[in-house]
Amino acid sequence: QVQLVESGGGLVQPGGSLRLSCAASRFIFSFYVMRWYRQAPGKQRELVAAVTAGGSTNYADSVKGRFTISRDNAKNTVFLQMNSLKPEATAVYYCNATDMDGTDYWGQGTQVTVSA
């Protein structure tokens, strides 16, 4: 059973930064793609950023230029660097991994709150 454990969430003021981490229980280079999603209260879960096994990345339009997804294969960890945070970024952030056979795995989520 693959486990994904997120960390790094918290309370930050508007304009601040946070770095989220997602530690996997097995080699992350074996996953086809790893993603960060977020879900704000009363809203649907939305894709924030993704990185493939080959290193290609893509981002939601709302975070382009401010968020960066990266992976450290040696540490089996994926990161989400979030800069210039806005109040609308407040949400629970989830790590997701898709296996080569299409199986999806999810972490338990980490809360990010952007507020003065």
Disulfide bonds with the S-S distance in Angstrom:
Cys22-Cys95 2.03
